[in-house]
Amino acid sequence: MLNSLDCVDCVDEQHSEFRRWTAEDGRPERIGDYKMSLLRIDPDRARGHDLFRAKGWEIALICSEKVKRCLENVGVTGIRFKSIVHKE
């Protein structure tokens, strides 16, 4: 099992697709957080973090390529990897 309490302010809002929770959504503890359709992170702001969650959208567990390779090399199953860095 993997988990991380490290939360990094790294969402690339320019390339992500989202809206924010509002009072009308009925979840006052989530107001201002992301309701994400497409997550993209800024790799410069995430630099130095190998396993973390994105501030404002703590649902996804994000890992570096280094951690991804380690997990694949030892044959870990049940994980779905998806690229979240915008490529021009």
Protein Blocks (a to p, Z undefined) as FASTA:
>chain_A
ZZdfbdcdfbcfklpccddddfknopaklgoiacdfbdcddfklmgoiabdcdehiambc
cddfklmmmmmmnopghiacddfbdcZZ
